[in-house]
Amino acid sequence: MLRRAAWLAARLEADLHVAHVQSAEAGGHDTRVARLRELAGDLGAHWADLEGDDPAAALLDFAKRRRITEVVVGPSRRGYWQEVLGGGSTVRRLSRSAHRAGIDVHIVAPPADAGPPA
C-alpha cells in the first residue's frame, strides 16, 4: 500500500505523508510498524505518529491540519460483527468525514498474492 501511495504522490507531484494512529492504551511500536516506518523513509515520505481512540478522526484532523487533499488507505480488515458492534469500519467513517471536508479517499486493495498484512 505504501508503494502505491508513493506512486500516486509522484503522479500528483505531491509530498507523501504517512500517519500511524495508535490508541492511548496501546503499547510501544511493534516490528511491523518499524518496518513500515523504514519503508516510508526509503520512499521519501514524512512519518507521523498520531494518538487517538478514533483512527478516522485522528487521520482526518491530520489531513486537515496539513491541507492534504488525497488520502490513501487499505481496506478494512475487521469482520462483519466487529464493524457492527464497533461503530463501522475506520475506512467507511474516514470516507464519509473526508468527503464532507473535501478530501478524496483512495482505498487500495492488497495484491492478490499478498499474505497477511505485515
Order of alpha helices (4+ residues) and beta strands (2+ residues): alpha-beta-alpha-beta-alpha-beta-alpha-alpha-beta
